[in-house]
């Protein structure tokens, strides 16, 4: 099980946003992060815990290993308003998503 | 440009069969896994299964084993998700996604297919 916190995060433009994800057991560094905006498909941001996907701005960074993971948006932009999901991809068929964190612009 | 284009929204009755599709282009179709992911309101995202079109190796998560069938047709670069007998609880938004760059992460997604099952 992947548990994300907080459920909702309200951040001012230019401020840092920190999203957390906790795994119920170790998943090594096999965590991905996705961004989903209303009416759109998820978009891969981070894989392998810390590697940015192609085309993802440098303000997005991932960290963590084992059971604790973090997605940081260093300077929030208005277009970053979305729901963010973590997902562990350690062993099939146990791949699971967290329940999501909604990021709002204050 | 990598693209996954899914078939359109479906409205069906309980007990109906259904097959939805996901057509891939812009990369070597046989060389990467494709997953099907279900999204239900209030329940987030769930992996249903994955297929490797190169050899049709198909794997299901326990919740969906026996409930759906995933297949691929290499000749038309298309992956399918099918039900033999739909239930109202199958109503959801379904996405296909290409597995890359790491096994288990998915870097390109289809636009989603809304399936509504209602009598």
Contacts between the chains, C-beta under 8 A, distances in Angstrom:
chain1	res1	chain2	res2	distance
A	30	B	102	7.9
A	30	B	104	6.3
A	32	B	102	7.9
A	32	B	104	7.2
A	32	B	105	4.3
A	32	B	106	7.8
A	34	B	45	8.0
A	41	B	95	5.6
A	41	B	97	7.7
A	41	B	109	3.7
A	41	B	110	6.6
A	41	B	111	6.1
A	41	B	112	5.9
A	42	B	37	8.0
A	42	B	45	6.9
A	42	B	95	7.4
A	42	B	97	7.7
A	42	B	106	7.9
A	42	B	109	5.9
A	43	B	109	7.5
A	44	B	105	6.1
A	44	B	106	6.2
A	44	B	107	4.7
A	47	B	101	6.7
A	47	B	102	5.0
A	47	B	105	3.7
A	47	B	107	7.9
A	48	B	102	5.5
A	48	B	105	7.4
A	51	B	102	8.0
A	53	B	101	7.6
A	53	B	105	7.9
A	53	B	107	5.7
A	54	B	107	7.3
A	85	B	44	6.9
A	85	B	45	6.1
A	87	B	45	7.6
A	87	B	104	8.0
A	87	B	105	7.7
A	89	B	102	7.0
A	89	B	103	7.0
A	89	B	104	2.4
A	89	B	105	5.8
A	90	B	104	7.5
A	92	B	50	7.2
A	92	B	59	6.0
A	92	B	104	7.3
A	93	B	47	7.6
A	93	B	59	6.3
A	93	B	60	7.0
A	93	B	61	4.5
A	93	B	62	6.3
A	95	B	47	5.0
A	95	B	61	7.5
A	95	B	104	5.9
A	96	B	46	7.9
A	96	B	47	7.5
A	97	B	44	5.5
A	97	B	45	4.3
A	97	B	46	7.1
A	97	B	47	7.9
A	98	B	44	7.5
A	99	B	44	5.1
A	100	B	44	5.7
